[in-house]
């Protein structure tokens, strides 16, 4: 779209050009622009009310004459195209109206193709039920990217493995709809306990993961304790009093100075979580330090 904005402005001898896309909330967002944009702060708001099928509109904003038109796909507005020239120049001609509509027709198709591609990418990265990152995106995309940044900044992080306790009993006694409700309840709980910048993933079934950037071991331990306390609200979904629904949590600290392979970090968090399961469920355990034999996890203190 940047190339399209530049080509449009140059071909028509304009001072600048801006291409918009309409987001899921219905607002226009700038997708590409070219040229002198000084004094055009009011342009975006001026275009919000454009409707499908609307013809070209002319505006005067600051020192510019602006020509704008919506881009459409199947009679729905999916963006807009605007271009401008100095206000003291010649007025717009009918040819300009025709040309901007021709370009907008092509951009309407391009905007739809981009949106379709983004939807496909999003579906490939997210869990269909919860909308969280899926296992592949979490392990293969998100963690490597975050770890690379933390290594540059020499900052620590924490990986939480969260596994539901006695989830099978929920499905067996109450049915899969209640099981799905419990999954969504835990998702909401994890989101409430996360900060902007943290990432949550559903690894599959009743397994979740959380990644917290820039936290110390003490902060991580406190967060795990709060999570266990908050998870007691899951008990209302329990299959029976003897098998209360809850969570077991394993926490592994990432420290860039350890030069630890990602696979080892994941294994430490997993071992800590299963140590909690073995000790009776419904608690958390901090993983053994990097480089420690995982067998030592069973001797760790579950809280």
Residue frames relative to the residue before (quaternion, step in Angstrom):
aa qw qx qy qz dx dy dz
X 1.0000 0.0000 0.0000 0.0000 0.00 0.00 0.00
X 0.5791 0.5675 -0.3792 0.4459 3.60 1.11 -0.55
X 0.6509 0.5055 -0.3097 0.4742 3.56 1.01 -0.83
X 0.6422 0.5250 -0.3221 0.4563 3.58 1.03 -0.77
X 0.6406 0.5222 -0.3231 0.4611 3.59 1.00 -0.81
X 0.6723 0.4919 -0.2940 0.4686 3.57 0.93 -0.91
X 0.6713 0.5054 -0.3043 0.4487 3.58 0.90 -0.92
X 0.6435 0.5263 -0.3239 0.4516 3.59 1.00 -0.82
X 0.6734 0.4987 -0.2981 0.4572 3.57 0.87 -0.95
X 0.6865 0.4860 -0.2914 0.4556 3.56 0.88 -0.90
X 0.6730 0.5184 -0.3048 0.4306 3.57 0.88 -0.93
X 0.7625 0.3582 -0.1899 0.5042 3.58 1.04 -0.77
X 0.4701 -0.7073 0.4228 0.3162 3.57 1.28 0.09
X 0.3585 0.7523 -0.4752 0.2823 3.57 1.08 0.73
X 0.5460 -0.5979 0.4686 0.3534 3.58 -1.26 0.38
X 0.8042 -0.1181 0.0870 0.5760 3.56 1.16 -0.52
X 0.1583 -0.7664 0.6184 0.0725 3.51 -1.35 0.32
X 0.0511 -0.7920 0.6081 0.0193 3.58 -1.06 0.74
X 0.1677 -0.7713 0.6103 0.0675 3.54 -0.98 0.97
X 0.1627 -0.7947 0.5818 0.0592 3.55 -0.93 0.96
X 0.1499 -0.7179 0.6628 0.1511 3.49 -1.39 0.37
X 0.3767 -0.7043 0.5508 0.2422 3.57 -1.13 0.64
X 0.3183 -0.7725 0.5202 0.1772 3.58 -0.72 1.09
X 0.7497 -0.4122 0.2715 0.4409 3.57 -1.33 0.02
X 0.6719 0.4808 -0.2950 0.4800 3.60 1.15 -0.50
X 0.5787 -0.6255 0.3585 0.3813 3.57 1.29 0.03
X 0.5678 0.5978 -0.3848 0.4149 3.59 1.26 0.00
X 0.4761 -0.6485 0.5115 0.3018 3.55 -1.18 0.59
X 0.0623 -0.7626 0.6428 0.0378 3.55 -1.06 0.82
X 0.4940 -0.6581 0.4766 0.3093 3.56 -1.01 0.77
X 0.1909 -0.7988 0.5651 0.0784 3.55 -0.68 1.13
X 0.7844 -0.0965 0.0861 0.6066 3.57 1.13 -0.64
X 0.0482 0.7880 -0.6137 0.0118 3.54 -1.18 0.54
X 0.1059 -0.7795 0.6165 0.0338 3.51 -1.26 0.48
X 0.7806 0.3788 -0.2649 0.4207 3.54 -1.15 0.68
X 0.7361 -0.3928 0.3259 0.4446 3.53 -1.34 -0.35
X 0.0739 -0.8249 0.5604 0.0054 3.60 -0.55 1.18
X 0.3501 0.7605 -0.4850 0.2526 3.59 1.24 0.18
X 0.8305 0.2242 -0.1760 0.4786 3.58 -0.92 0.95
X 0.6133 0.5829 -0.3375 0.4124 3.59 1.25 0.15
X 0.2455 0.8070 -0.5073 0.1764 3.59 1.15 0.51
X 0.6954 0.4855 -0.2761 0.4521 3.60 1.06 -0.71
X 0.4820 0.7079 -0.4293 0.2867 3.58 1.20 -0.30
X 0.6508 0.5453 -0.3374 0.4065 3.59 0.79 -0.97
X 0.6911 0.4759 -0.2809 0.4659 3.58 0.83 -0.99
X 0.6288 0.5645 -0.3331 0.4183 3.59 1.06 -0.69
X 0.7127 0.4660 -0.2542 0.4586 3.58 1.16 -0.55
X 0.4732 0.7274 -0.4189 0.2673 3.60 1.22 -0.38
X 0.7214 0.4702 -0.2568 0.4388 3.59 1.01 -0.75
X 0.4260 0.7155 -0.4711 0.2909 3.62 1.20 0.02
X 0.2282 -0.7859 0.5675 0.0904 3.56 -1.01 0.88
X 0.6475 -0.5110 0.3963 0.4032 3.53 -1.31 0.43
X 0.7989 0.2785 -0.2203 0.4855 3.54 -1.00 0.85
X 0.4912 0.6596 -0.4388 0.3621 3.57 1.26 -0.15
X 0.4489 -0.6929 0.4972 0.2668 3.53 -1.03 0.78
X 0.7349 -0.4000 0.3122 0.4500 3.53 -1.32 -0.14
X 0.1653 -0.7721 0.6045 0.1053 3.57 -1.05 0.78
X 0.2636 -0.7429 0.5969 0.1496 3.54 -1.21 0.65
X 0.0343 -0.7946 0.6057 -0.0245 3.56 -0.94 0.97
X 0.1959 -0.7165 0.6436 0.1845 3.52 -1.31 0.34
X 0.0449 0.7943 -0.5990 0.0912 3.55 -0.57 1.20
X 0.8259 -0.0758 -0.0066 0.5586 3.53 -0.60 1.22
X 0.8076 -0.2482 0.1971 0.4974 3.58 -0.68 -1.07
X 0.6414 0.5534 -0.3009 0.4380 3.57 1.28 0.25
X 0.2998 -0.6407 0.6672 0.2332 3.48 -1.38 0.51
X 0.1088 -0.8161 0.5670 0.0247 3.58 -0.70 1.07
X 0.1282 -0.7471 0.6489 0.0662 3.52 -1.08 0.86
X 0.0645 0.8213 -0.5596 0.0901 3.60 -0.70 1.02
X 0.0136 0.7817 -0.6231 0.0249 3.53 -1.23 0.57
X 0.4981 -0.6515 0.4654 0.3329 3.61 -1.06 0.59
X 0.3020 -0.6753 0.6258 0.2471 3.54 -1.31 0.35
X 0.1366 -0.8199 0.5555 0.0212 3.56 -0.90 0.94
X 0.0233 -0.7406 0.6676 0.0733 3.49 -1.35 0.38
X 0.8309 -0.0703 -0.0177 0.5517 3.56 -0.64 1.17
X 0.7115 -0.5076 0.2346 0.4256 3.53 0.83 1.11
X 0.6266 0.4793 -0.3636 0.4954 3.59 1.16 0.47
X 0.4614 -0.6788 0.4972 0.2814 3.57 -0.96 0.88
X 0.0220 -0.8085 0.5881 0.0007 3.59 -0.80 1.00
X 0.8076 -0.0289 -0.0028 0.5891 3.57 1.24 0.24
X 0.2751 -0.7405 0.5803 0.1981 3.54 -1.25 -0.42
X 0.2129 -0.7391 0.6245 0.1356 3.52 -1.33 0.39
X 0.0267 0.7901 -0.6119 0.0247 3.57 -0.91 0.89
X 0.0035 -0.7664 0.6420 0.0200 3.53 -1.21 0.55
X 0.1285 -0.8220 0.5541 0.0262 3.54 -1.12 0.59
X 0.0888 -0.7517 0.6513 0.0538 3.49 -1.39 0.43
X 0.7044 -0.4697 0.2960 0.4423 3.63 -1.17 0.33
X 0.5346 -0.6583 0.4364 0.3006 3.57 -1.01 0.88
X 0.6863 0.4819 -0.2910 0.4605 3.60 1.13 -0.52
X 0.5319 0.6360 -0.4069 0.3835 3.58 1.25 0.20
X 0.7448 -0.3639 0.2980 0.4733 3.56 -1.31 -0.27
X 0.5312 -0.6249 0.4533 0.3491 3.62 -1.05 0.64
X 0.6397 -0.5228 0.3959 0.4009 3.54 -1.30 0.33
X 0.2698 -0.7484 0.5858 0.1546 3.54 -1.13 0.71
X 0.6783 -0.4939 0.3504 0.4163 3.56 -1.25 0.33
X 0.5975 0.5740 -0.3621 0.4270 3.59 1.09 -0.68
X 0.6217 0.5373 -0.3465 0.4523 3.58 1.05 -0.72
X 0.6316 0.5338 -0.3253 0.4586 3.58 1.02 -0.82
X 0.6671 0.5015 -0.3008 0.4615 3.56 0.92 -0.91
X 0.6826 0.5044 -0.2919 0.4410 3.56 0.88 -0.95
X 0.6770 0.4855 -0.3188 0.4520 3.61 0.87 -0.86
X 0.6267 0.5174 -0.3445 0.4700 3.61 1.09 -0.61
X 0.6254 0.5344 -0.3431 0.4534 3.59 0.99 -0.77
X 0.6684 0.4822 -0.2976 0.4818 3.57 0.93 -0.90
X 0.6510 0.5307 -0.3172 0.4403 3.60 0.95 -0.88
X 0.6067 0.5563 -0.3589 0.4400 3.61 1.04 -0.68
X 0.6730 0.4767 -0.2905 0.4852 3.58 0.99 -0.81
X 0.6581 0.5128 -0.3127 0.4541 3.58 1.01 -0.79
X 0.5810 0.5761 -0.3779 0.4333 3.59 1.11 -0.57
X 0.6537 0.4873 -0.2986 0.4960 3.56 1.03 -0.80
X 0.6539 0.5186 -0.3130 0.4534 3.59 0.95 -0.89
X 0.6417 0.5227 -0.3266 0.4564 3.60 0.95 -0.84
X 0.6560 0.5057 -0.3130 0.4649 3.58 0.97 -0.82
X 0.6452 0.5171 -0.3232 0.4602 3.59 0.97 -0.80
X 0.6416 0.5115 -0.3202 0.4735 3.58 1.01 -0.81
X 0.6547 0.5119 -0.3129 0.4599 3.59 0.94 -0.88
X 0.6413 0.5185 -0.3234 0.4641 3.59 0.98 -0.81
X 0.6443 0.5156 -0.3192 0.4659 3.57 0.98 -0.85
X 0.6597 0.5076 -0.3106 0.4589 3.58 0.94 -0.87
X 0.6349 0.5235 -0.3327 0.4606 3.59 1.03 -0.75
X 0.6497 0.5111 -0.3167 0.4652 3.57 0.98 -0.83
X 0.6478 0.5087 -0.3145 0.4719 3.58 0.96 -0.88
X 0.6590 0.5139 -0.3119 0.4520 3.57 0.94 -0.90
X 0.6552 0.5083 -0.3140 0.4624 3.58 0.96 -0.84
X 0.6638 0.5062 -0.3094 0.4555 3.59 1.04 -0.69
X 0.7188 0.4417 -0.2399 0.4803 3.59 1.23 -0.42
X 0.7626 0.3932 -0.1938 0.4757 3.59 1.14 -0.45
X 0.5221 -0.6054 0.5115 0.3152 3.50 -1.33 0.48
X 0.5140 -0.7031 0.4021 0.2824 3.55 -0.76 1.06
X 0.7009 0.4678 -0.2840 0.4574 3.60 0.98 -0.72
X 0.8152 0.3248 -0.1381 0.4593 3.56 0.67 -1.13
X 0.4004 -0.7128 0.4835 0.3128 3.58 1.14 -0.53
X 0.4985 0.6387 -0.4323 0.3958 3.58 1.29 0.08
X 0.6545 -0.4554 0.3951 0.4562 3.56 -1.27 0.12
X 0.3644 -0.7108 0.5475 0.2494 3.56 -1.10 0.63
X 0.7568 -0.4026 0.2674 0.4400 3.55 -1.34 0.14
X 0.6807 0.5031 -0.3057 0.4360 3.58 0.80 -0.99
X 0.6911 0.4770 -0.2928 0.4573 3.58 0.80 -0.98
X 0.6463 0.5307 -0.3214 0.4443 3.58 1.01 -0.80
X 0.7494 0.4131 -0.2200 0.4683 3.57 0.78 -1.04
X 0.7852 0.3873 -0.1821 0.4476 3.57 0.82 -1.01
X 0.7737 0.3181 -0.1739 0.5195 3.60 1.13 -0.53
X 0.7639 0.4234 -0.2366 0.4258 3.55 0.54 -1.19
X 0.7091 0.4630 -0.2905 0.4455 3.61 0.71 -0.99
X 0.6593 0.4913 -0.3454 0.4523 3.67 0.79 -0.78
X 0.6500 0.5156 -0.3206 0.4570 3.60 0.98 -0.80
X 0.6892 0.4748 -0.2853 0.4671 3.58 0.88 -0.90
X 0.6462 0.5205 -0.3268 0.4525 3.57 0.95 -0.82
X 0.6240 0.5371 -0.3437 0.4518 3.60 0.98 -0.78
X 0.6682 0.4871 -0.3033 0.4736 3.59 0.97 -0.82
X 0.6582 0.5085 -0.3129 0.4586 3.59 0.95 -0.84
X 0.6272 0.5296 -0.3382 0.4602 3.57 1.05 -0.68
X 0.6425 0.5071 -0.3247 0.4739 3.58 1.03 -0.73
X 0.7547 0.3910 -0.2011 0.4869 3.57 0.96 -0.89
X 0.3477 -0.7605 0.4749 0.2743 3.58 1.33 -0.11
X 0.4283 0.6897 -0.4640 0.3545 3.57 0.89 0.99
X 0.4438 -0.6807 0.5208 0.2618 3.54 -1.21 0.60
X 0.0771 -0.7609 0.6404 0.0707 3.54 -1.38 0.18
X 0.2829 -0.7492 0.5708 0.1816 3.56 -1.30 0.12
X 0.2004 -0.7506 0.6213 0.1023 3.52 -1.10 0.86
X 0.1314 -0.7808 0.6092 0.0444 3.57 -0.76 1.11
X 0.1281 -0.7281 0.6661 0.0993 3.54 -1.00 0.89
X 0.0638 -0.8063 0.5876 -0.0237 3.57 -0.68 1.15
X 0.0176 0.8038 -0.5910 0.0665 3.57 -0.61 1.17
X 0.4280 -0.7178 0.4864 0.2549 3.57 -0.81 0.98
X 0.3298 -0.7308 0.5704 0.1785 3.55 -1.10 0.82
X 0.8622 0.0837 -0.0783 0.4934 3.57 -1.03 0.89
X 0.2477 0.7987 -0.5130 0.1937 3.56 1.07 0.69
X 0.5962 0.5851 -0.3680 0.4084 3.60 1.01 -0.73
X 0.6343 0.5438 -0.3331 0.4371 3.57 1.02 -0.78
X 0.5914 0.5646 -0.3660 0.4444 3.59 1.11 -0.63
X 0.6895 0.4677 -0.2757 0.4795 3.58 0.86 -0.97
X 0.6656 0.5255 -0.3097 0.4300 3.58 0.92 -0.90
X 0.7509 0.4032 -0.2113 0.4785 3.59 0.92 -0.91
X 0.8166 0.2859 -0.1166 0.4877 3.57 0.79 -1.03
X 0.5450 -0.6134 0.4112 0.3969 3.59 1.17 -0.37
X 0.6658 -0.5599 0.3382 0.3588 3.52 -1.27 0.47
X 0.5780 0.5793 -0.3971 0.4155 3.61 1.09 -0.48
X 0.6559 0.4769 -0.3075 0.4978 3.57 0.98 -0.82
X 0.6067 0.5486 -0.3479 0.4581 3.56 1.09 -0.68
X 0.6489 0.5016 -0.3086 0.4817 3.57 1.00 -0.83
X 0.6280 0.5337 -0.3344 0.4571 3.57 1.02 -0.79
X 0.6467 0.5174 -0.3161 0.4628 3.57 1.02 -0.80
X 0.6155 0.5385 -0.3357 0.4673 3.57 1.05 -0.79
X 0.6895 0.4726 -0.2820 0.4708 3.58 0.87 -0.93
X 0.6098 0.5481 -0.3488 0.4540 3.58 1.08 -0.67
X 0.6651 0.4800 -0.3016 0.4861 3.57 0.97 -0.85
X 0.5973 0.5508 -0.3667 0.4532 3.60 1.01 -0.70
X 0.6757 0.4896 -0.2960 0.4649 3.57 0.86 -0.97
X 0.6304 0.5405 -0.3267 0.4513 3.57 1.03 -0.79
X 0.6675 0.4910 -0.2968 0.4746 3.57 0.93 -0.89
X 0.6528 0.5101 -0.3191 0.4603 3.58 0.99 -0.77
X 0.6356 0.5284 -0.3285 0.4571 3.59 1.04 -0.75
X 0.7245 0.4370 -0.2374 0.4772 3.56 1.08 -0.72
X 0.6007 0.5646 -0.3627 0.4346 3.58 1.25 -0.05
X 0.3839 -0.6888 0.5664 0.2393 3.53 -1.33 0.39
X 0.6160 -0.4842 0.4250 0.4532 3.59 -1.21 0.22
X 0.7449 0.3523 -0.2713 0.4974 3.57 -0.76 1.00
X 0.5774 0.5304 -0.3880 0.4844 3.59 1.21 -0.33
X 0.2101 -0.7730 0.5819 0.1400 3.58 -1.18 0.40
X 0.1437 -0.7717 0.6177 0.0474 3.54 -1.06 0.90
X 0.0439 -0.7946 0.6055 0.0070 3.56 -1.04 0.79
X 0.2832 -0.6862 0.6303 0.2271 3.51 -1.27 0.48
X 0.2902 -0.8013 0.5051 0.1362 3.53 -0.49 1.23
X 0.6920 -0.3977 0.2732 0.5370 3.55 1.27 -0.38
X 0.8301 0.1396 -0.1060 0.5294 3.57 -1.06 0.70
X 0.7615 -0.3154 0.2677 0.4989 3.54 -0.73 -1.11
X 0.5170 0.6312 -0.4124 0.4052 3.58 1.20 0.56
X 0.0377 -0.7893 0.6124 -0.0240 3.54 -0.94 1.00
X 0.1401 -0.7620 0.6214 0.1165 3.54 -1.32 0.25
X 0.1153 -0.7590 0.6360 0.0784 3.55 -1.23 0.61
X 0.1251 -0.7671 0.6255 0.0683 3.54 -1.11 0.76
X 0.0937 -0.8054 0.5852 -0.0013 3.54 -0.72 1.15
X 0.2748 -0.7738 0.5529 0.1414 3.57 -0.53 1.17
X 0.8754 0.1914 -0.0962 0.4334 3.53 -1.28 0.54
X 0.5215 0.6248 -0.4338 0.3867 3.60 0.99 0.72
X 0.4402 -0.6747 0.5308 0.2633 3.55 -1.19 0.62
X 0.6640 -0.4786 0.3705 0.4391 3.60 -1.23 0.22
X 0.6534 0.5195 -0.3281 0.4422 3.60 0.96 -0.79
X 0.6460 0.5023 -0.3165 0.4798 3.58 0.96 -0.84
X 0.6424 0.5275 -0.3184 0.4558 3.57 1.00 -0.83
X 0.6560 0.5049 -0.3109 0.4670 3.57 0.95 -0.85
X 0.6442 0.5125 -0.3211 0.4682 3.58 0.98 -0.80
X 0.6506 0.5151 -0.3161 0.4599 3.56 0.98 -0.86
X 0.6423 0.5196 -0.3233 0.4615 3.58 0.98 -0.81
X 0.6423 0.5241 -0.3222 0.4570 3.57 0.98 -0.80
X 0.6517 0.5048 -0.3067 0.4759 3.56 0.99 -0.82
X 0.6329 0.5342 -0.3304 0.4527 3.56 1.04 -0.77
X 0.6503 0.5075 -0.3205 0.4658 3.58 0.93 -0.85
X 0.6526 0.5054 -0.3197 0.4654 3.58 0.93 -0.83
X 0.6837 0.4855 -0.2874 0.4629 3.58 0.90 -0.91
X 0.6319 0.5701 -0.3327 0.4062 3.58 1.07 -0.70
X 0.4873 0.6606 -0.4389 0.3653 3.60 1.22 -0.18
X 0.5763 0.5900 -0.3738 0.4243 3.58 1.21 -0.41
X 0.5513 0.6094 -0.3914 0.4142 3.59 1.26 -0.23
X 0.5193 0.6883 -0.4039 0.3057 3.59 1.17 -0.46
X 0.5742 0.6076 -0.3855 0.3905 3.59 1.14 -0.48
X 0.6639 0.4795 -0.3003 0.4890 3.58 1.27 -0.32
X 0.3970 0.7758 -0.4428 0.2109 3.60 1.26 -0.23
X 0.5065 -0.6415 0.4887 0.3053 3.52 -1.18 0.66
X 0.7753 -0.1035 0.0809 0.6178 3.57 1.17 -0.65
X 0.6353 -0.5274 0.3849 0.4125 3.62 -1.19 0.37
X 0.6463 0.5298 -0.3206 0.4459 3.57 1.12 -0.65
X 0.7653 0.2395 -0.1395 0.5809 3.58 1.22 -0.45
X 0.0374 -0.8404 0.5407 0.0037 3.59 0.47 1.18
X 0.4342 -0.6761 0.5286 0.2738 3.53 -1.07 0.77
X 0.1849 0.7659 -0.5956 0.1564 3.55 -0.88 0.99
X 0.4229 -0.6850 0.5123 0.2991 3.57 -1.17 -0.48
X 0.2061 -0.7049 0.6600 0.1583 3.49 -1.35 0.49
X 0.1196 -0.8273 0.5488 -0.0026 3.55 -0.82 1.03
X 0.0929 -0.7594 0.6416 0.0552 3.53 -1.02 0.90
X 0.1264 -0.8122 0.5690 0.0250 3.58 -0.85 0.99
X 0.0523 -0.7865 0.6154 0.0045 3.57 -0.79 1.06
X 0.3175 -0.7523 0.5516 0.1702 3.57 -0.90 0.97
X 0.2397 -0.7398 0.6127 0.1409 3.54 -0.95 0.95
X 0.0225 0.7731 -0.6321 0.0463 3.54 -0.89 1.02
X 0.4350 -0.7425 0.4347 0.2655 3.63 -0.46 1.13
X 0.6154 0.5664 -0.3638 0.4101 3.61 1.09 -0.54
X 0.6003 0.5832 -0.3609 0.4114 3.59 1.22 -0.32
X 0.2208 -0.7935 0.5294 0.2035 3.60 1.20 -0.48
X 0.2647 0.8037 -0.4856 0.2195 3.55 1.04 0.83
X 0.4592 -0.6596 0.5095 0.3074 3.62 -0.88 0.84
X 0.6071 -0.5782 0.4001 0.3701 3.56 -1.09 0.70
X 0.6272 0.5563 -0.3430 0.4237 3.58 0.97 -0.81
X 0.6614 0.4988 -0.3117 0.4654 3.59 1.01 -0.75
X 0.6116 0.5399 -0.3453 0.4639 3.59 1.06 -0.72
X 0.6630 0.4994 -0.3001 0.4702 3.57 0.92 -0.91
X 0.6544 0.5198 -0.3134 0.4510 3.57 0.96 -0.85
X 0.6400 0.5233 -0.3358 0.4515 3.61 1.01 -0.72
X 0.6590 0.4959 -0.3106 0.4725 3.58 0.95 -0.85
X 0.6516 0.5217 -0.3052 0.4583 3.56 0.99 -0.87
X 0.6639 0.5040 -0.3053 0.4605 3.59 0.93 -0.89
X 0.6411 0.5185 -0.3248 0.4633 3.58 1.01 -0.77
X 0.6524 0.5147 -0.3182 0.4563 3.57 0.97 -0.82
X 0.6935 0.4640 -0.2852 0.4716 3.58 0.91 -0.86
X 0.5675 0.5646 -0.3870 0.4575 3.58 1.18 -0.41
X 0.6185 0.5227 -0.3348 0.4818 3.58 1.10 -0.71
X 0.6267 0.5350 -0.3339 0.4578 3.58 0.95 -0.84
X 0.6890 0.4947 -0.2786 0.4505 3.54 0.88 -0.98
X 0.6897 0.4872 -0.2725 0.4611 3.56 1.11 -0.71
X 0.7431 -0.4191 0.2360 0.4653 3.59 1.22 -0.03
X 0.4759 -0.7074 0.4079 0.3266 3.59 1.32 0.08
X 0.7800 0.4085 -0.2560 0.3989 3.51 -1.41 0.04
X 0.6886 0.4170 -0.3052 0.5088 3.59 0.99 0.75
X 0.3592 -0.7048 0.5472 0.2733 3.55 -1.24 -0.36
X 0.1010 -0.7714 0.6232 0.0798 3.53 -1.27 0.39
X 0.3829 -0.6806 0.5769 0.2394 3.53 -1.08 0.83
X 0.4749 -0.6964 0.4610 0.2774 3.57 -0.82 0.99
X 0.6039 -0.5341 0.4433 0.3918 3.52 -1.27 0.43
X 0.6151 -0.5629 0.3885 0.3923 3.63 -1.10 0.53
X 0.6485 -0.5098 0.3946 0.4047 3.55 -1.23 0.47
X 0.7805 0.3188 -0.2496 0.4763 3.54 -0.98 0.88
X 0.5790 0.5711 -0.3791 0.4414 3.59 1.26 -0.17
X 0.5378 -0.6077 0.4563 0.3650 3.63 -0.94 0.73
X 0.5072 -0.6870 0.4260 0.2989 3.58 -0.83 0.95
X 0.5231 0.6285 -0.4219 0.3915 3.59 1.14 -0.37
X 0.5983 0.5809 -0.3565 0.4212 3.56 1.18 -0.53
X 0.5005 0.6660 -0.4256 0.3532 3.60 1.20 -0.33
X 0.6451 0.5430 -0.3335 0.4217 3.55 1.02 -0.75
X 0.6885 0.4640 -0.2890 0.4766 3.53 1.18 -0.37
X 0.4741 0.6882 -0.4322 0.3389 3.55 1.30 0.00
X 0.5311 -0.6318 0.4718 0.3103 3.54 -1.30 0.33
X 0.2147 -0.7720 0.5901 0.0983 3.53 -0.71 1.16
X 0.1412 -0.8093 0.5689 0.0387 3.56 -0.89 0.98
